[in-house]
Amino acid sequence: MASARDMNYKRPKDTRKTLWKLLRYLGGHKWLLLVVAMLVFISSGANILGTYLVKPVINNYILPGDAAGLTRMLIFMAFMYGAGATATYGYNQLMVHTSQQVVKEIRQDLFAHIQKLPLGYFDTHSHGELMSRFTNDVDTVQEALNNSFTLVIQSFLTLVGTMTMLCVLSLRLTLIVVVFLVLMFLMIQYNSRRGKKYFRKQQECLGSINGFVEEMVAGQKVEKVFNHEEADFEEFCRRNEALRQAATRALTYSGMTVPTVVSLSYVNYAVSACVGGLFVMGNLMDLGGLASYLVYVRQSAMPVNQFTMLLNFLLAALSGAERIFDLMEVEPEVDEGQTVLCNVQKNPDGTLTECAAYTGDFAWKQPDGQLRLLRGDVRFDQVVFGYNASKRILNGISLYAKPGQKIAFVGSTGAGKTTIINLINRFYEIQSGTITYDGIDIRDIRKDDLRRSLSMVIQDTHLFTGTIADNIRYGRPQATDREVEEAARIANADSFIRRLPEGYQTMLHSDGSNLSQGQRQLLAIARAAIAQCPVLILDEATSSIDTRTEKLIEKGMDALMENRTVFVIAHRLSTVRNAKAILVLEHGEIIERGDHEELLAQKGRYYQLYTGMMELE
């Protein structure tokens, strides 16, 4: 029987295209699949032939009383059925092995492709939608490969073989079987259509109740603060009742299919037995042939029911595969950069030598082999950008940050501060203008190398499952334990880490939920410190740190920022007072620029913000 999930799937838009792509994965295991096909044929053939042998056993050995011949025949049938059972076991094991390998390859290709997608794709697609490709869709394909493909083939062969043998044994009796098979098929179709409607409703109710439970679990504090337990329980009961009603109706129709088919098969058997008995009495059919025929009649219902259900399930699996392949067809990030980042050794005469070992010094290696020292000189020249063509975010932005300078961005929400940071990383492509890095257009730099040259601390800190040391080392995997501890000291995280029961080996789970928000942010700063990149980006990096802690890490941050180009976005204007240049943005344009004293003297927007006459919104 198809499950609720299977019934809820839409049918694939292009079945042939999807099937062809799936077959390309299977094609890598064609010899194993050939063996599977042969074993399926042997299994089905043994079952069909074994049933036919009932006729000669009765006519040639039982009725004449040939005990020796009967013994030989039974031994032969046992051997044949044993071969069929062995073949069934063999193709099941081979198909499991093959399907797991194919699904592994699909998952790997899907994950590799997702990593190449532009950030804009993730802005327009929810995490749950993408995760469903790895869970629901891949699982459905896996289940189909494990069982359904072989069972569909076996059901088809069994049905064709059974109908053929029925016609061979008695063409007239077979007309009765055909009538009942048509009735079974019509009943299956009717129940499937009716059940599909309610299964879809069931899935909607299930999604609603799952989403509600997820919200309530995540918002337990808010729920308890506002004493909303009773109201939320009533809402849960309402959704739960809606799910019960939909599930009851769905299962009522789906549950009718098998009993109905079984009942029709019993009636079919009874009618065939009665008519067949009359044929034997009228010498129109022999007793052995009738016995064999009736066994085929009992077998005929199973492949019809099985084939119909499995075909529906296969179509659902192809629908899941189509969703996977559609995602794989999304255009990846365009990267035409040829300039790469490399480790270099500074020579006494001022020249650079490329080396494999980490030295702390980097250079841009251009296509002609020329090395240019990575200094951290970033410049925007008349940059125009919008996330879509209808709305611009930046209107002709021009700015520069010389090596070692600290540049701060100030402005209200939506002014374009974070957008500038995202463009430095080349998360998005600009519409016009140029952005250069050490005099090289960033479009000429390979994206991976461009991003390796930047350290970034963002407001929404993300920590991974693993130890604290592992999370700090994420910024530079080859860093030693001593370097990890030094980075933590720079970020002022060392003291609270050492107070933890297991220190740097403390395990973090659920995005570091066992730490405070401020502590998580300190680890993110340490992660940026250990990377030792010449350009540092701080996007609200101290937003979750209290003013006391902020002052404590100022010295460490100054050491971190020494000889580095730093871009800072902050709502606390006290954190940007020592910036070399402060840029005030509004509606995607720079309306003021200068250092702290210069901007106060201008008594413009920055002066209003700093003195409290205006607030950042």
KAGI-V508978 format. One record per residue. RES is the residue in one letter. PHI is phi in radians with two decimals (none if undefined). Layout:
# KAGI-V508978
res = {RES	RES}
phi = {PHI	PHI}
This chain:
# KAGI-V508978
res = {M	A	S	A	R	D	M	N	Y	K	R	P	K	D	T	R	K	T	L	W	K	L	L	R	Y	L	G	G	H	K	W	L	L	L	V	V	A	M	L	V	F	I	S	S	G	A	N	I	L	G	T	Y	L	V	K	P	V	I	N	N	Y	I	L	P	G	D	A	A	G	L	T	R	M	L	I	F	M	A	F	M	Y	G	A	G	A	T	A	T	Y	G	Y	N	Q	L	M	V	H	T	S	Q	Q	V	V	K	E	I	R	Q	D	L	F	A	H	I	Q	K	L	P	L	G	Y	F	D	T	H	S	H	G	E	L	M	S	R	F	T	N	D	V	D	T	V	Q	E	A	L	N	N	S	F	T	L	V	I	Q	S	F	L	T	L	V	G	T	M	T	M	L	C	V	L	S	L	R	L	T	L	I	V	V	V	F	L	V	L	M	F	L	M	I	Q	Y	N	S	R	R	G	K	K	Y	F	R	K	Q	Q	E	C	L	G	S	I	N	G	F	V	E	E	M	V	A	G	Q	K	V	E	K	V	F	N	H	E	E	A	D	F	E	E	F	C	R	R	N	E	A	L	R	Q	A	A	T	R	A	L	T	Y	S	G	M	T	V	P	T	V	V	S	L	S	Y	V	N	Y	A	V	S	A	C	V	G	G	L	F	V	M	G	N	L	M	D	L	G	G	L	A	S	Y	L	V	Y	V	R	Q	S	A	M	P	V	N	Q	F	T	M	L	L	N	F	L	L	A	A	L	S	G	A	E	R	I	F	D	L	M	E	V	E	P	E	V	D	E	G	Q	T	V	L	C	N	V	Q	K	N	P	D	G	T	L	T	E	C	A	A	Y	T	G	D	F	A	W	K	Q	P	D	G	Q	L	R	L	L	R	G	D	V	R	F	D	Q	V	V	F	G	Y	N	A	S	K	R	I	L	N	G	I	S	L	Y	A	K	P	G	Q	K	I	A	F	V	G	S	T	G	A	G	K	T	T	I	I	N	L	I	N	R	F	Y	E	I	Q	S	G	T	I	T	Y	D	G	I	D	I	R	D	I	R	K	D	D	L	R	R	S	L	S	M	V	I	Q	D	T	H	L	F	T	G	T	I	A	D	N	I	R	Y	G	R	P	Q	A	T	D	R	E	V	E	E	A	A	R	I	A	N	A	D	S	F	I	R	R	L	P	E	G	Y	Q	T	M	L	H	S	D	G	S	N	L	S	Q	G	Q	R	Q	L	L	A	I	A	R	A	A	I	A	Q	C	P	V	L	I	L	D	E	A	T	S	S	I	D	T	R	T	E	K	L	I	E	K	G	M	D	A	L	M	E	N	R	T	V	F	V	I	A	H	R	L	S	T	V	R	N	A	K	A	I	L	V	L	E	H	G	E	I	I	E	R	G	D	H	E	E	L	L	A	Q	K	G	R	Y	Y	Q	L	Y	T	G	M	M	E	L	E}
phi = {none	-1.31	-1.46	-1.06	-1.11	-1.14	-1.14	-1.39	-1.16	-1.34	-1.25	-1.06	-1.24	-2.29	-1.09	-1.11	-1.11	-1.13	-1.09	-1.11	-1.17	-1.16	-1.16	-1.13	-1.19	-1.17	-1.06	-1.24	-2.24	-1.10	-1.24	-1.13	-1.18	-1.13	-1.12	-1.05	-1.07	-1.13	-1.19	-1.10	-1.10	-1.13	-1.08	-1.16	-1.09	-1.10	-1.16	-1.22	-1.15	-1.07	-1.16	-1.13	-1.17	-1.03	-1.08	-1.15	-1.06	-1.28	-1.23	-1.71	-2.17	-1.27	-1.10	-1.30	1.41	-1.53	-1.18	-1.12	-1.12	-1.07	-1.07	-1.06	-1.15	-1.16	-1.12	-1.10	-1.14	-1.11	-1.08	-1.14	-1.13	-1.11	-1.12	-1.12	-1.13	-1.11	-1.10	-1.08	-1.07	-1.12	-1.24	-1.12	-1.15	-1.13	-1.21	-1.09	-1.06	-1.16	-1.11	-1.14	-1.18	-1.12	-1.13	-1.03	-1.15	-1.12	-1.07	-1.09	-1.13	-1.15	-1.13	-1.09	-1.23	-1.05	-1.15	-1.65	-1.31	-1.19	-1.07	-1.05	-1.15	-1.28	-1.20	-1.87	-2.30	-1.23	-1.09	-1.09	-1.12	-1.25	-1.13	-1.11	-1.15	-1.38	-1.81	-1.02	-1.19	-1.15	-1.10	-1.14	-1.10	-1.10	-1.10	-1.13	-1.20	-1.08	-2.20	-1.14	-1.06	-1.21	-1.18	-1.13	-1.10	-1.12	-1.10	-1.12	-1.11	-1.12	-1.15	-1.11	-1.12	-1.11	-1.12	-1.11	-1.20	-1.07	-1.16	-1.14	-1.29	-2.86	-1.18	-1.20	-1.13	-1.12	-1.05	-1.11	-1.08	-1.06	-1.04	-1.22	-1.12	-1.10	-1.08	-1.08	-1.09	-1.11	-1.15	-1.07	-1.09	-1.11	-1.12	-1.14	-1.12	-1.20	-1.17	-1.01	-1.04	-1.38	-1.12	-1.09	-1.09	-1.07	-1.13	-1.10	-1.14	-1.14	-1.09	-1.12	-1.24	-1.14	-1.10	-1.14	-1.09	-1.05	-1.11	-1.18	-1.14	-1.23	-1.86	-1.03	-1.11	-1.13	-1.05	-1.29	-1.05	-1.72	0.89	-1.76	-1.04	-1.13	-1.14	-1.21	-1.13	-1.12	-1.14	-1.10	-1.08	-1.10	-1.20	-1.13	-1.17	-1.09	-1.15	-1.06	-1.11	-1.15	-1.16	-1.09	-1.16	-1.09	-1.28	-1.09	-1.28	-1.17	-1.28	-1.38	-1.12	-1.10	-1.03	-1.15	-1.11	-1.09	-1.09	-1.11	-1.18	-1.15	-1.11	-1.01	-1.11	-1.13	-1.13	-1.10	-1.16	-1.14	-1.16	-1.11	-1.06	-1.10	-1.11	-1.15	-1.12	-1.62	1.03	-1.58	-2.80	-1.54	-1.16	-1.10	-1.10	-1.15	-1.05	-1.09	-1.08	-1.17	-1.14	-1.09	-1.05	-1.12	-1.39	-1.18	-1.25	-1.07	-1.13	-1.12	-1.09	-1.14	-1.10	-1.10	-1.15	-1.21	-1.13	-1.09	-1.18	-1.11	-1.10	-1.12	-1.14	-1.16	-1.13	-1.11	-1.11	-1.10	-1.12	-1.15	-1.23	-1.08	-1.16	-1.17	-1.53	-1.11	-1.09	-1.29	-1.02	-1.46	-2.38	-1.82	-1.18	-2.12	-1.42	-2.11	-1.71	-2.49	-1.32	-2.36	-1.98	-1.37	-1.60	-1.01	-1.49	1.60	-1.41	-2.07	-2.21	-1.21	-2.52	-1.43	-1.32	-1.28	-2.08	1.59	-1.95	-2.26	-2.55	-1.52	-1.76	-1.47	-0.94	-1.45	1.60	-1.20	-1.79	-2.21	-1.01	-1.35	-1.95	1.69	-1.59	-2.01	-2.41	-1.89	-2.27	0.89	-1.41	-2.06	-2.62	-2.60	-1.17	-2.51	-1.15	-1.45	-2.42	-1.50	-1.82	-2.05	-2.07	1.15	-1.32	-2.27	-2.79	-2.54	-2.33	-1.37	-0.94	1.52	-1.49	-1.88	-1.96	-2.01	-1.98	-2.25	2.89	-1.28	-1.03	1.57	-1.29	2.05	-1.11	-1.17	-1.05	-1.05	-1.09	-1.13	-1.32	-1.09	-1.33	1.02	-1.26	-2.34	-1.73	-1.34	-1.40	-2.73	1.58	-2.42	-2.18	-2.02	-2.28	0.96	1.42	-1.88	-1.05	-1.10	-1.23	-1.60	-1.75	-1.05	-1.01	-1.02	-1.27	-1.02	-1.28	-1.21	-1.51	-2.08	-1.88	-2.45	-2.13	-1.92	-1.14	-1.51	-1.17	-2.14	-1.95	-1.80	-1.12	2.69	-1.37	-1.06	-1.06	-1.08	-1.21	-1.22	-1.17	-0.98	-1.25	-2.71	-0.97	-1.51	-1.13	-1.44	-1.06	-1.13	-1.20	-1.08	-1.17	-1.14	-1.11	-1.15	-1.15	-1.06	-1.49	1.10	-1.74	-1.06	-1.14	-1.28	-1.15	-1.22	-1.40	-1.27	-0.94	-1.95	0.98	-1.23	-1.67	-1.13	-1.40	-1.95	-2.32	0.87	1.09	1.25	-1.16	-1.47	-2.04	-1.31	-1.06	-1.11	-1.13	-1.09	-1.23	-1.11	-1.15	-1.13	-1.17	-1.10	-1.09	-1.24	-1.14	-1.26	-1.21	0.94	-1.51	-1.27	-2.11	-2.12	-2.07	-2.08	-1.79	0.97	-1.16	-1.98	-1.14	-1.82	-1.96	-1.19	-1.09	-1.14	-1.11	-1.05	-1.21	-1.13	-1.62	-1.04	-1.13	-1.11	-1.15	-1.07	-1.16	-1.14	-1.49	-1.06	1.08	-2.11	-1.42	-2.19	-1.94	-2.18	-2.03	-2.64	-1.52	-1.43	-1.21	-1.13	-1.41	-2.01	-1.06	-1.61	-1.23	-1.12	-2.49	-2.00	-1.89	-1.71	-1.87	-2.69	0.92	1.34	-2.31	-1.53	-1.72	-2.58	-2.63	2.65	-1.48	-1.01	-1.14	-1.10	-1.23	-1.13	-1.16	-1.25	0.90	-1.79	-1.11	-1.07	-1.06	-1.13	-1.17	-1.21	-1.51	1.50	-1.23	-2.49	-1.93	-1.30	-2.16}
